[in-house]
Amino acid sequence: MTSTLTTPAASRTGSGKRRGRAPGAGPDARPRRRRAPAWLAAVPLLAFTAVAFGVPAIAMLGGAFTVDDPAGGPASYGTGNLATSLQGAYLTALIGSVKLSATAAVLAALLGLPLAQAVVTGSRALREAVLTASGVLANFGGVPLAFAFVATLGNAGVLTRHLGLADKGWSLYSFWGLVVVYLYFLVPLMVLTITPALDGLRTQWREAARSNGATTVQYWRHVALPVLLPSLLGGLVLLFGSAFAAYATAAAMVGSAVPLVTLQISDALSGNVLVGQENVALALSLDMVVVAGLVMAVYLPLQRRSSRWLA
Amino acid sequence: MARLTPTAPRSPQWRRWVLGLAGLYFLVPLAASVVFTVDVPGQGLTLDAYTKIIGTEGFTSSLLLSLGLAAVTIAVVLLLMVPALVALRLGAPRLRPVVEAVCSLPLVVPPIAFVAGLGTVLKWGPEHLARTPLFQTFVALQNPDFPVVLVLAYVVMALPFTYRALDAGLRAVDVRTLVEAARSCGAGPVRALVTAVLPNLRGALMNAAFLVLALVLGEYTVAQLLGFRPFAVWIVNISGSQAQMSVAVSVLSLLVTWVLLLALAGAGGRAPGARRTRTAKG
């Protein structure tokens, strides 16, 4: 952290020198003295993050690459844990998480887009209401969400009992059950993400397309969707990341009925299944960080691109 | 909005369907939760699940613990972020990408991976540091009455969206002019911050504080895996024996959180740019 801190300060001194060659070097000293505390104010924040975030991150890296000797000898560095984390039940869980997150994200994007379009073309009051509700619902997750759905569609849930869903083969504690639950916060998140992009579609584009004889389908196919594509993809990976990291909802709802990497990590950490799997849990965490990192690496450039289009 | 009116009357049919289905999907679980709590099979209509909440063991202590953690987390987040972000706007623009990147890093590390690392660090205490003064620090961090380590974790988890909330607020204010005006009236840097900048940031500060409050009240992953028992963990613990009550408490906590967030949307959400901050959670 300190090395990154000195860079801006040093370069500022450099530019100060360059300006110092001009006759009016005197007033230059004052702004520099006033500026010096400016980056100092960021030091507590950076120091805090280095300790509270950096140390656990390093511990995770170190643990992921530390292989305990089964014979009780000294631990050594190696990739054994990572290899274990990509095999058997752990790999199943990782794939299960990716499948669940991808399914939920795609469905949420497909459902969120018409909803957002309905909001954008609707009245102002509708717009305010839906966007405010979306903001609230997108922040909704975790335990209360799980219990709301258990009460609705769980084994003894209200809809399950009154509609006899159990006889029709419905189970909330399954892959599709989790998808239904995840949509509850992913669809509003999609609405919030895509609404600014839909707002940015100029009416003139639609009018120009129509006066050239394009149908609504052709307008969407050739004008609107290409412009929206970066925002749509950006929203999609954002939803994927959000679903991928979710733990509380699944933990409170299904236990380990559905293989998910977050549930595997918590089992391995608490020694529920096998004792001494802590380092595998750290390796799994590292796998998750890699996936989440890829998601952000896709998301950030897309977001930048869409903001260029729709500025 | 006016430019959209020509297209608006064209498609009321599909819009009604979309909004109707969405409304159904989002309202049914809430309505069903309420029905679930008052219509108990074998007992008929009863409000027991709600009336017994206060007297249930662990409710008050876990709620107070969560509220305390939220208060301290909000204070720490704002004390760390506000001076840093204001100063970056004033005098160190080159540092901004660094701070932005640092504040976004927690997005790349899912909470469960973060707590896995945190748990490993906490184990160093008894394993390697038992004879050093640091050991006492580790013990104090994990004091079950007030686990400071949770505050540390929550501050880190809150960084990405408090950054965006405060940054959006600062973008709407001409900080430099405010501070220069205050300083030419003789105020020191701290006084300029407190009397000139902070009042103009009230909306953004409230925004950030409420988001942190919602985060901490609902947080389950870190607390459960580190073995503490704030509100969300308590709800899950009682759900096994008292299903009705756990759903009732969930409904209530939802309502409280939503009323808070809606009040926030009503108070500060009208300002342009404020909406963007609410998407920050994802």
HADDOCK unambig.tbl for C-alpha pairs under 7 A between the chains (distance, minus, plus):
assign (segid A and resid 8 and name CA) (segid B and resid 94 and name CA) 5.92 0.50 0.50
assign (segid A and resid 8 and name CA) (segid B and resid 95 and name CA) 6.43 0.50 0.50
assign (segid A and resid 35 and name CA) (segid B and resid 91 and name CA) 5.18 0.50 0.50
assign (segid A and resid 38 and name CA) (segid B and resid 87 and name CA) 4.65 0.50 0.50
assign (segid A and resid 38 and name CA) (segid B and resid 88 and name CA) 6.34 0.50 0.50
assign (segid A and resid 38 and name CA) (segid B and resid 90 and name CA) 6.96 0.50 0.50
assign (segid A and resid 38 and name CA) (segid B and resid 91 and name CA) 5.26 0.50 0.50
assign (segid A and resid 38 and name CA) (segid B and resid 92 and name CA) 6.03 0.50 0.50
assign (segid A and resid 39 and name CA) (segid B and resid 87 and name CA) 6.61 0.50 0.50
assign (segid A and resid 39 and name CA) (segid B and resid 88 and name CA) 6.65 0.50 0.50
assign (segid A and resid 39 and name CA) (segid B and resid 92 and name CA) 5.82 0.50 0.50
assign (segid A and resid 41 and name CA) (segid B and resid 83 and name CA) 5.75 0.50 0.50
assign (segid A and resid 41 and name CA) (segid B and resid 84 and name CA) 4.79 0.50 0.50
assign (segid A and resid 41 and name CA) (segid B and resid 87 and name CA) 6.21 0.50 0.50
assign (segid A and resid 42 and name CA) (segid B and resid 84 and name CA) 4.16 0.50 0.50
assign (segid A and resid 44 and name CA) (segid B and resid 80 and name CA) 6.29 0.50 0.50
assign (segid A and resid 45 and name CA) (segid B and resid 80 and name CA) 5.07 0.50 0.50
assign (segid A and resid 45 and name CA) (segid B and resid 81 and name CA) 6.48 0.50 0.50
assign (segid A and resid 45 and name CA) (segid B and resid 84 and name CA) 6.96 0.50 0.50
assign (segid A and resid 49 and name CA) (segid B and resid 156 and name CA) 6.88 0.50 0.50
assign (segid A and resid 52 and name CA) (segid B and resid 152 and name CA) 6.02 0.50 0.50
assign (segid A and resid 52 and name CA) (segid B and resid 153 and name CA) 6.93 0.50 0.50
assign (segid A and resid 52 and name CA) (segid B and resid 156 and name CA) 6.95 0.50 0.50
assign (segid A and resid 53 and name CA) (segid B and resid 156 and name CA) 6.52 0.50 0.50
assign (segid A and resid 56 and name CA) (segid B and resid 114 and name CA) 6.82 0.50 0.50
assign (segid A and resid 56 and name CA) (segid B and resid 117 and name CA) 4.37 0.50 0.50
assign (segid A and resid 56 and name CA) (segid B and resid 118 and name CA) 4.77 0.50 0.50
assign (segid A and resid 56 and name CA) (segid B and resid 121 and name CA) 6.10 0.50 0.50
assign (segid A and resid 57 and name CA) (segid B and resid 114 and name CA) 6.99 0.50 0.50
assign (segid A and resid 57 and name CA) (segid B and resid 117 and name CA) 5.86 0.50 0.50
assign (segid A and resid 59 and name CA) (segid B and resid 117 and name CA) 5.54 0.50 0.50
assign (segid A and resid 59 and name CA) (segid B and resid 120 and name CA) 6.43 0.50 0.50
assign (segid A and resid 59 and name CA) (segid B and resid 121 and name CA) 6.29 0.50 0.50
assign (segid A and resid 60 and name CA) (segid B and resid 116 and name CA) 6.95 0.50 0.50
assign (segid A and resid 60 and name CA) (segid B and resid 117 and name CA) 4.48 0.50 0.50
assign (segid A and resid 114 and name CA) (segid B and resid 18 and name CA) 6.98 0.50 0.50
assign (segid A and resid 115 and name CA) (segid B and resid 18 and name CA) 6.08 0.50 0.50
assign (segid A and resid 115 and name CA) (segid B and resid 19 and name CA) 6.71 0.50 0.50
assign (segid A and resid 118 and name CA) (segid B and resid 15 and name CA) 5.31 0.50 0.50
assign (segid A and resid 121 and name CA) (segid B and resid 4 and name CA) 6.30 0.50 0.50
assign (segid A and resid 121 and name CA) (segid B and resid 8 and name CA) 5.50 0.50 0.50
assign (segid A and resid 122 and name CA) (segid B and resid 8 and name CA) 6.44 0.50 0.50
assign (segid A and resid 132 and name CA) (segid B and resid 265 and name CA) 6.74 0.50 0.50
assign (segid A and resid 135 and name CA) (segid B and resid 278 and name CA) 5.76 0.50 0.50
assign (segid A and resid 135 and name CA) (segid B and resid 279 and name CA) 6.56 0.50 0.50
assign (segid A and resid 136 and name CA) (segid B and resid 258 and name CA) 6.37 0.50 0.50
assign (segid A and resid 136 and name CA) (segid B and resid 261 and name CA) 6.49 0.50 0.50
assign (segid A and resid 139 and name CA) (segid B and resid 281 and name CA) 6.27 0.50 0.50
assign (segid A and resid 142 and name CA) (segid B and resid 218 and name CA) 6.80 0.50 0.50
assign (segid A and resid 143 and name CA) (segid B and resid 232 and name CA) 6.60 0.50 0.50
assign (segid A and resid 144 and name CA) (segid B and resid 250 and name CA) 4.70 0.50 0.50
assign (segid A and resid 144 and name CA) (segid B and resid 254 and name CA) 6.91 0.50 0.50
assign (segid A and resid 147 and name CA) (segid B and resid 247 and name CA) 5.70 0.50 0.50
assign (segid A and resid 147 and name CA) (segid B and resid 250 and name CA) 6.93 0.50 0.50
assign (segid A and resid 148 and name CA) (segid B and resid 29 and name CA) 5.79 0.50 0.50
assign (segid A and resid 148 and name CA) (segid B and resid 30 and name CA) 6.42 0.50 0.50
assign (segid A and resid 148 and name CA) (segid B and resid 33 and name CA) 5.38 0.50 0.50
assign (segid A and resid 148 and name CA) (segid B and resid 247 and name CA) 6.59 0.50 0.50
assign (segid A and resid 149 and name CA) (segid B and resid 29 and name CA) 5.97 0.50 0.50
assign (segid A and resid 151 and name CA) (segid B and resid 32 and name CA) 6.55 0.50 0.50
assign (segid A and resid 151 and name CA) (segid B and resid 33 and name CA) 5.22 0.50 0.50
assign (segid A and resid 151 and name CA) (segid B and resid 36 and name CA) 5.83 0.50 0.50
assign (segid A and resid 152 and name CA) (segid B and resid 29 and name CA) 5.50 0.50 0.50
assign (segid A and resid 152 and name CA) (segid B and resid 32 and name CA) 5.21 0.50 0.50
assign (segid A and resid 152 and name CA) (segid B and resid 33 and name CA) 6.13 0.50 0.50
assign (segid A and resid 158 and name CA) (segid B and resid 32 and name CA) 5.92 0.50 0.50
assign (segid A and resid 158 and name CA) (segid B and resid 36 and name CA) 6.05 0.50 0.50
assign (segid A and resid 184 and name CA) (segid B and resid 26 and name CA) 6.96 0.50 0.50
assign (segid A and resid 189 and name CA) (segid B and resid 279 and name CA) 6.87 0.50 0.50
assign (segid A and resid 192 and name CA) (segid B and resid 279 and name CA) 6.42 0.50 0.50
assign (segid A and resid 203 and name CA) (segid B and resid 3 and name CA) 6.90 0.50 0.50
assign (segid A and resid 238 and name CA) (segid B and resid 282 and name CA) 6.89 0.50 0.50
assign (segid A and resid 242 and name CA) (segid B and resid 282 and name CA) 5.72 0.50 0.50
assign (segid A and resid 245 and name CA) (segid B and resid 110 and name CA) 5.14 0.50 0.50
assign (segid A and resid 247 and name CA) (segid B and resid 221 and name CA) 6.74 0.50 0.50
assign (segid A and resid 248 and name CA) (segid B and resid 220 and name CA) 6.04 0.50 0.50
assign (segid A and resid 248 and name CA) (segid B and resid 221 and name CA) 5.85 0.50 0.50
assign (segid A and resid 252 and name CA) (segid B and resid 236 and name CA) 6.53 0.50 0.50
assign (segid A and resid 262 and name CA) (segid B and resid 112 and name CA) 6.54 0.50 0.50
assign (segid A and resid 282 and name CA) (segid B and resid 116 and name CA) 6.22 0.50 0.50
assign (segid A and resid 282 and name CA) (segid B and resid 117 and name CA) 6.99 0.50 0.50
assign (segid A and resid 285 and name CA) (segid B and resid 113 and name CA) 4.53 0.50 0.50
assign (segid A and resid 289 and name CA) (segid B and resid 108 and name CA) 6.03 0.50 0.50
assign (segid A and resid 289 and name CA) (segid B and resid 109 and name CA) 5.28 0.50 0.50
assign (segid A and resid 289 and name CA) (segid B and resid 110 and name CA) 6.97 0.50 0.50
assign (segid A and resid 292 and name CA) (segid B and resid 108 and name CA) 5.21 0.50 0.50
assign (segid A and resid 292 and name CA) (segid B and resid 109 and name CA) 6.93 0.50 0.50
assign (segid A and resid 293 and name CA) (segid B and resid 108 and name CA) 5.33 0.50 0.50
assign (segid A and resid 296 and name CA) (segid B and resid 108 and name CA) 6.98 0.50 0.50
